[in-house]
Structure formats: C-alpha cells, structure tokens
Amino acid sequence: MCTTHTKYQFFAEHTPLRPILQNNKRKNFNNQPPSAHLSTAKALVTMKRSIILSQELIIDCGATHHMFSSEHLFVLLVQTPLVKVSTGDLSSSFFSEGTGTVVIISNGKIFNLENCLFVPRLK
C-alpha cells in the first residue's frame, strides 16, 4: 500500500531521523499527526543515456516496493506480471507495468534500487 504524507508528518513520528532543516519556516513541525511514513528528499538520478538530473523523490519507509512513474528513470526495465498498487485513501488503485533497476546518487553515494515497480499512473 502506498500512502501520501509530508516530510513533516514523517519526521513527527521518526524524530531521530529528522535532518537539520535550515530556514524551516513551519512552526508546527512537531504538531503533525503521527501517522507518517513518507518524506521528500533531493537526489540525483542517473538515466539510460548517462545524463544526471536533479529530481525530488519520495522516500517511504513503510512501502513494500520502490515505485517510479517515469520510465526514463530506469536503467533496466522488463515487463513483469502486474502488481496492484493501492493508495492511502483506498479510493483508487492502479497496476505496475514492469520491474527494473533505478540508480540514485545521493551525497556522493551510488544506490542501485533493484526490483523497482514502474507505475505510470503514480503521480
């Protein structure tokens, strides 16, 4: 199941993981509901053509799979049996159209995310 939460909701529940946020203008940071699982993070993403883009990603500690909606982010993508993806509000669901590998560079470290789901309708 995929849920949507802000980074503020995530860090309200996972306070030890909270980074030092410079110029944070939100005064109610710790008053967010404790039902958080998601955070946004800046990362560099490599593409098939070795082009590196700066892109904002969602990091979900409670998700069952890494999921991406842009096919161009995959360095390897194969068609696989469909996987149903449900949203946090339970009012909509959609299916993956493949599985593959996405490479992320963050803080100078390279991460190969394998078995990521390609879910075009995930926005």
PAZAPA-4460 file (N, C-alpha, C; in steps of 0.05 Angstrom, whole numbers, plus 32768, in hexadecimal, padded with zeros to 4 digits):
% residues 123
    n_x    n_y    n_z   ca_x   ca_y   ca_z    c_x    c_y    c_z   seq   type   mol
   8011   7FE8   8000   8000   8000   8000   8012   8019   8000     1      M     A
   800B   802C   7FF0   801A   8045   7FEF   8009   805B   7FFB     2      C     A
   8015   8069   800E   8006   807F   801B   8014   8099   8015     3      T     A
   8006   80AF   8018   8013   80C9   8013   8013   80DA   802D     4      T     A
   802A   80E2   8034   802E   80F3   804C   8044   8107   8045     5      H     A
   8045   811D   8054   805A   8130   8050   8073   8128   8060     6      T     A
   8089   8134   805A   80A2   812E   8069   809E   8137   8086     7      K     A
   808D   814A   808B   8089   8153   80A7   807A   813E   80B7     8      Y     A
   8067   8131   80AA   8058   811B   80B8   806B   8104   80BD     9      Q     A
   807D   80FE   80AA   8090   80E8   80AD   80A2   80ED   80C5    10      F     A
   80AE   8105   80C6   80C1   810A   80DB   80B4   810F   80F6    11      F     A
   8099   8115   80F7   808B   8116   8110   808B   80FB   811E    12      A     A
   8089   80E6   810E   8089   80CA   8119   80A5   80C0   811C    13      E     A
   80B7   80C7   810A   80D3   80BC   810A   80E6   80D3   8111    14      H     A
   80E3   80DF   8128   80F3   80F6   8130   8111   80F1   812E    15      T     A
   811C   80DA   8136   8139   80D6   8135   8144   80D7   8118    16      P     A
   8133   80D3   8104   813C   80D4   80E9   813A   80F0   80DD    17      L     A
   8130   8103   80EC   812C   811E   80E1   8146   812B   80DB    18      R     A
   814A   8134   80C3   8162   8143   80BC   8161   815F   80C7    19      P     A
   8177   816D   80C7   8177   8189   80CF   816D   8198   80B7    20      I     A
   8155   81A4   80BA   8149   81B3   80A4   814F   81D1   80A8    21      L     A
   815E   81DC   8095   8165   81F8   8097   814E   8209   808D    22      Q     A
   814A   821F   809A   8135   8232   8093   8119   8225   8092    23      N     A
   8114   8213   80A5   80FA   8206   80A6   80E6   821A   80B0    24      N     A
   80D2   8221   80A0   80BF   8236   80A7   80A6   822A   80B4    25      K     A
   80A3   8210   80B5   808C   8204   80C1   808F   8204   80DF    26      R     A
   807D   8210   80ED   807F   8212   810A   8073   81F9   8118    27      K     A
   8060   81EC   810A   8052   81D5   8116   805E   81BA   810E    28      N     A
   8078   81BA   810A   8086   81A2   8100   807F   8189   8111    29      F     A
   8080   818B   812B   807B   8173   813C   805E   816F   8143    30      N     A
   804C   817F   8139   8030   817C   813F   8021   816E   8129    31      N     A
   802F   8162   8116   8022   8153   8100   8019   8138   810A    32      Q     A
   8005   812C   80FE   7FFB   8112   8106   8011   80FC   8105    33      P     A
   8011   80E9   8117   8026   80D4   8118   8022   80BE   8104    34      P     A
   8012   80C1   80F0   800D   80AC   80DC   801F   80AF   80C4    35      S     A
   8037   80B7   80C8   8049   80BD   80B2   805A   80A6   80A9    36      A     A
   805F   80A4   808F   8071   8091   8084   8082   809D   806E    37      H     A
   807A   80B4   8062   8088   80BE   804B   8097   80D7   8051    38      L     A
   80AC   80DC   8041   80BB   80F4   8042   80C4   80FA   8025    39      S     A
   80C8   8114   801F   80D4   811A   8006   80F2   811E   800A    40      T     A
   8101   8117   7FF6   811E   811A   7FF7   8129   8122   7FDC    41      A     A
   813E   8132   7FDC   814B   8139   7FC3   815F   8123   7FBD    42      K     A
   8160   811B   7FA4   8173   8106   7F9C   817B   810B   7F7F    43      A     A
   8191   8101   7F77   8199   8101   7F5B   8192   80E6   7F4F    44      L     A
   8186   80E6   7F37   817D   80CE   7F2B   818B   80CA   7F10    45      V     A
   8197   80B2   7F0C   81A4   80AD   7EF2   8190   80A3   7EDF    46      T     A
   8194   80A8   7EC6   8182   809F   7EB1   8190   808C   7E9E    47      M     A
   8182   807F   7E8C   818E   806C   7E7A   81A5   8078   7E6A    48      K     A
   81A3   8091   7E63   81B7   809E   7E52   81CD   80AB   7E62    49      R     A
   81D0   80A3   7E7B   81E4   80AD   7E8D   81E1   80CB   7E93    50      S     A
   81C9   80D5   7E90   81C3   80F1   7E97   81BA   80F1   7EB4    51      I     A
   81C4   8104   7EC3   81BD   8105   7EDF   81AB   811D   7EE3    52      I     A
   8194   8119   7EF0   8181   812E   7EF6   817E   8131   7F14    53      L     A
   8178   8149   7F1C   8170   814E   7F38   8152   814B   7F39    54      S     A
   8148   813A   7F4A   812C   8134   7F4B   8123   812F   7F67    55      Q     A
   810B   8138   7F6E   8101   8133   7F89   80F2   8118   7F89    56      E     A
   80F9   8108   7F9D   80ED   80ED   7F9F   80DE   80EB   7FBA    57      L     A
   80CD   80D7   7FBB   80BF   80D1   7FD4   80CC   80B8   7FE0    58      I     A
   80D3   80BA   7FFA   80DF   80A4   8008   80C9   809A   801B    59      I     A
   80C2   8080   8018   80AC   8075   8028   80B7   805D   8038    60      D     A
   80BA   8061   8052   80C4   804B   8063   80B1   8034   8066    61      C     A
   8098   8039   8061   8084   8024   8065   807A   8017   804C    62      G     A
   8086   801E   8035   807D   8012   801C   8088   7FF6   8018    63      A     A
   8079   7FE6   8008   8082   7FCB   8003   8095   7FCA   7FEB    64      T     A
   8095   7FDE   7FDA   80A6   7FDF   7FC2   80AE   7FFC   7FBD    65      H     A
   80C5   7FFF   7FAF   80CC   8019   7FA4   80BC   801C   7F8B    66      H     A
   80B0   8034   7F86   809E   8038   7F6F   80A6   8052   7F62    67      M     A
   80A6   8052   7F47   80AC   8069   7F37   8097   806B   7F21    68      F     A
   808F   8084   7F1A   807B   8088   7F05   8088   808F   7EEA    69      S     A
   80A2   8095   7EEA   80AF   809D   7ED1   80C1   8087   7EC6    70      S     A
   80BA   807D   7EAF   80C9   8067   7EA3   80E7   806E   7E9E    71      E     A
   80EC   8087   7E98   8108   808F   7E92   811B   808E   7EAA    72      H     A
   8111   808A   7EC2   8122   8088   7EDA   812E   806C   7EDC    73      L     A
   8123   8059   7ECE   812D   803D   7ED0   8145   8039   7EBE    74      F     A
   815A   802C   7ECA   8171   8024   7EB9   816C   8009   7EAE    75      V     A
   815A   7FFA   7EBA   8152   7FDF   7EB0   8134   7FDD   7EB7    76      L     A
   8124   7FD5   7EA3   8107   7FD2   7EA8   80FD   7FBB   7E97    77      L     A
   80EF   7FA8   7EA5   80E4   7F91   7E97   80C6   7F8F   7E9E    78      V     A
   80B7   7F84   7E8B   809B   7F80   7E8F   8097   7F68   7EA2    79      Q     A
   8088   7F6C   7EB7   8083   7F57   7ECB   8065   7F54   7ED0    80      T     A
   805D   7F3F   7EDF   8041   7F3D   7EE6   8038   7F56   7EF6    81      P     A
   801F   7F5E   7EF3   8015   7F76   7EFF   8016   7F74   7F1E    82      L     A
   801C   7F8A   7F2A   801B   7F8D   7F47   8007   7FA3   7F4D    83      V     A
   7FF2   7F9E   7F5E   7FDF   7FB2   7F65   7FEA   7FC5   7F79    84      K     A
   7FE7   7FDF   7F74   7FF1   7FF4   7F87   7FD8   8003   7F91    85      V     A
   7FD5   8003   7FAC   7FBF   8012   7FB8   7FC9   802B   7FC5    86      S     A
   7FB9   8040   7FC5   7FC0   8059   7FD2   7FB7   8059   7FEE    87      T     A
   7FC1   806C   7FFE   7FBA   806E   801A   7F9D   8074   801F    88      G     A
   7F90   8082   800C   7F73   8088   8011   7F61   8072   8008    89      D     A
   7F6C   805C   7FFE   7F5D   8044   7FF6   7F48   8049   7FE0    90      L     A
   7F47   8062   7FD5   7F32   8068   7FC1   7F3C   8062   7FA5    91      S     A
   7F56   805E   7FA2   7F60   8059   7F87   7F77   8044   7F88    92      S     A
   7F79   8035   7F73   7F90   8023   7F71   7F97   8020   7F53    93      S     A
   7FAF   8018   7F4E   7FB8   8014   7F33   7FCD   7FFE   7F32    94      F     A
   7FD7   7FF8   7F1B   7FE9   7FE1   7F18   8004   7FEA   7F0D    95      F     A
   8019   7FDB   7F15   8034   7FDF   7F0A   8034   7FD5   7EED    96      S     A
   8047   7FDF   7EDD   8049   7FD6   7EC2   8065   7FCA   7EBD    97      E     A
   8074   7FC6   7ED2   808F   7FBA   7ECF   809F   7FBC   7EE8    98      G     A
   80B6   7FAF   7EE8   80C8   7FAF   7EFF   80E4   7FB4   7EF4    99      T     A
   80F4   7FC3   7F04   810F   7FC8   7EFA   8121   7FD5   7F0F   100      G     A
   8137   7FE0   7F06   814B   7FEC   7F17   814D   800A   7F12   101      T     A
   814E   8019   7F28   8152   8036   7F27   816B   803C   7F37   102      V     A
   817C   804D   7F2C   8195   8054   7F3A   8192   8071   7F45   103      V     A
   8198   8074   7F5F   8196   808E   7F6B   81B1   8095   7F77   104      I     A
   81B9   80AE   7F73   81D1   80B9   7F7F   81C9   80CE   7F93   105      I     A
   81CF   80C9   7FAD   81C8   80DC   7FC2   81E0   80E0   7FD4   106      S     A
   81E7   80F9   7FD9   81FE   80FF   7FE9   8217   80F0   7FE0   107      N     A
   821B   80ED   7FC6   8233   80E0   7FBB   8232   80C2   7FBC   108      G     A
   821D   80B6   7FC6   821B   8099   7FC8   8208   808F   7FB2   109      K     A
   820F   8078   7FA7   81FE   806C   7F91   81ED   8056   7F9D   110      I     A
   81D4   8057   7F98   81C1   8042   7FA1   81B3   8036   7F89   111      F     A
   81B5   801B   7F87   81A6   800D   7F72   818D   8003   7F7F   112      N     A
   8176   800D   7F77   815C   8004   7F81   8152   7FEF   7F6D   113      L     A
   8153   7FD6   7F76   814B   7FC0   7F64   812E   7FB9   7F6A   114      E     A
   8121   7FAC   7F57   8105   7FA3   7F59   80F2   7FBA   7F5E   115      N     A
   80F8   7FD1   7F53   80E6   7FE9   7F55   80CE   7FE4   7F42   116      C     A
   80B7   7FEE   7F4B   80A0   7FEC   7F3A   809D   8004   7F28   117      L     A
   8096   8000   7F0F   8090   8016   7EFD   8071   8019   7EFE   118      F     A
   8068   802F   7F0A   804B   8034   7F0D   8045   804F   7F00   119      V     A
   803E   8050   7EE7   803A   8069   7ED8   8025   807B   7EE5   120      P     A
   8010   8070   7EF0   7FFA   8081   7EFB   8000   808B   7F17   121      R     A
   8017   8084   7F23   801F   808E   7F3D   802A   80AA   7F3A   122      L     A
   801D   80BE   7F44   8025   80DA   7F41   8028   80E7   7F5B   123      K     A
***
